[in-house]
Amino acid sequence: MRSDFVVAIDSNEVTRALEDYLQSDRDTPDIVRQARVHRALPLMMDWGGCVALRPSGELVFWAWDDPTQVNLVGDAGEHDRRIVHAARARGAGRFPQISGLAPVRDENARPCPTCKGTGQLDGMPDNIICACGGLGWISW
């Protein structure tokens, strides 16, 4: 797995956030159950499944149609780079207590061409997010 797909975070912060999450009712019981089974904090859910963060910093994905199968995020090139960016952005909003989770805007960052830098998609409901994760910028 490529190292740029492992998030440099404090594993204790993720562990605490995961334990708090497992005691909450933030998401559906199915999502909470899978988070418990996979020991991974759900950062972003979409039509296909869930991207979650393990205390090790690894990002994993499970599909709704087979939530027992967990895959590391990072093997599909640019597609995964987009998923990682959006999941980190969404996750930082869901779990602000985890320092270092949000993507860092670097010298390669540019306005997102999909949302034109607004972070929102015109004519879409709020739960449909742009590939930029709502940040308005991308760096790939």
Legacy VTK file of the C-alpha trace (Angstrom):
# vtk DataFile Version 3.0
C-alpha trace
ASCII
DATASET POLYDATA
POINTS 140 float
0.000 0.000 0.000
1.263 3.468 -0.837
2.275 5.579 2.160
0.325 8.630 0.961
-2.868 6.668 1.655
-2.045 6.183 5.329
-3.193 9.143 7.393
-0.598 10.458 9.844
-2.770 10.770 12.950
-2.531 10.062 16.660
-3.818 6.518 17.065
-5.022 7.310 20.579
-7.255 10.089 19.239
-8.766 7.713 16.687
-9.244 4.999 19.316
-11.028 7.447 21.647
-13.188 8.770 18.804
-14.051 5.212 17.764
-15.014 4.212 21.314
-17.206 7.331 21.633
-18.739 6.630 18.229
-19.566 3.035 19.157
-21.488 4.308 22.191
-23.468 6.840 20.142
-26.372 6.615 17.754
-24.856 8.899 15.099
-25.435 6.454 12.269
-27.604 3.444 11.572
-27.121 0.326 13.719
-25.688 -1.494 10.684
-22.924 1.070 10.220
-22.111 1.096 13.931
-21.997 -2.717 13.938
-19.549 -2.786 11.013
-17.412 -0.105 12.664
-17.223 -2.337 15.740
-16.433 -5.479 13.741
-13.770 -3.797 11.596
-12.419 -1.508 14.375
-12.673 1.420 11.991
-14.217 4.869 12.379
-16.681 5.704 9.566
-15.559 8.885 7.849
-17.734 8.941 4.741
-20.661 6.929 3.478
-21.894 6.996 -0.111
-24.166 4.938 -2.332
-21.599 2.123 -2.545
-20.320 1.773 0.977
-18.262 3.288 3.760
-14.709 4.628 3.984
-13.389 4.312 7.522
-10.225 5.063 9.471
-8.388 2.568 11.637
-6.246 3.726 14.586
-3.192 2.690 12.525
-4.047 5.445 10.029
-5.134 2.984 7.345
-8.230 3.854 5.371
-10.520 0.943 4.606
-13.671 0.483 2.590
-16.602 -1.911 2.930
-19.455 -2.138 0.467
-23.085 -2.177 1.564
-23.763 -5.344 -0.415
-20.961 -7.256 1.383
-19.950 -5.414 4.560
-17.925 -8.377 5.790
-15.332 -7.782 3.032
-12.962 -4.938 3.948
-10.377 -3.548 1.541
-7.567 -1.100 2.080
-8.036 2.132 0.177
-5.045 2.973 -1.950
-4.643 0.489 -4.738
-6.726 2.124 -7.470
-4.583 5.145 -8.315
-6.277 8.484 -8.937
-9.724 7.169 -8.014
-8.493 6.293 -4.537
-6.676 9.629 -4.251
-10.040 11.333 -4.755
-11.762 9.039 -2.266
-9.049 9.632 0.333
-9.298 13.410 -0.088
-13.098 13.438 0.204
-13.154 10.955 3.106
-10.561 12.907 5.073
-12.439 16.154 4.473
-15.777 14.655 5.523
-14.220 12.794 8.432
-12.568 15.944 9.784
-16.012 17.530 9.909
-17.522 14.493 11.637
-14.632 13.995 14.068
-12.883 17.344 14.637
-11.125 15.962 17.720
-8.744 13.982 15.464
-5.894 16.325 14.641
-4.240 15.808 11.278
-7.274 14.156 9.683
-8.218 17.002 7.348
-6.355 17.193 4.026
-3.595 19.790 4.033
-3.685 22.343 1.267
-0.272 22.326 -0.390
1.379 24.100 -3.330
-0.332 21.720 -5.786
-3.824 22.668 -4.607
-6.158 24.285 -7.079
-9.854 25.127 -7.103
-12.000 22.055 -7.628
-13.172 22.035 -11.251
-16.366 20.155 -10.386
-17.777 22.626 -7.850
-15.736 25.596 -9.146
-14.216 26.111 -5.709
-17.490 26.433 -3.795
-17.422 23.018 -2.141
-21.068 22.466 -3.101
-22.700 20.898 -6.130
-25.378 23.004 -7.787
-28.826 21.471 -7.708
-27.827 18.569 -5.456
-29.020 17.795 -1.938
-26.584 18.541 0.895
-25.838 14.858 1.459
-24.360 14.544 -2.060
-20.810 15.814 -1.829
-18.285 16.889 -4.390
-15.044 14.962 -4.978
-13.274 17.737 -3.059
-15.172 16.673 0.060
-16.721 20.103 0.340
-13.393 21.902 0.680
-13.516 23.614 -2.717
-9.978 22.554 -3.661
-8.101 19.478 -4.807
-4.401 18.657 -5.084
-4.256 15.804 -7.587
LINES 1 141
140 0 1 2 3 4 5 6 7 8 9 10 11 12 13 14 15 16 17 18 19 20 21 22 23 24 25 26 27 28 29 30 31 32 33 34 35 36 37 38 39 40 41 42 43 44 45 46 47 48 49 50 51 52 53 54 55 56 57 58 59 60 61 62 63 64 65 66 67 68 69 70 71 72 73 74 75 76 77 78 79 80 81 82 83 84 85 86 87 88 89 90 91 92 93 94 95 96 97 98 99 100 101 102 103 104 105 106 107 108 109 110 111 112 113 114 115 116 117 118 119 120 121 122 123 124 125 126 127 128 129 130 131 132 133 134 135 136 137 138 139
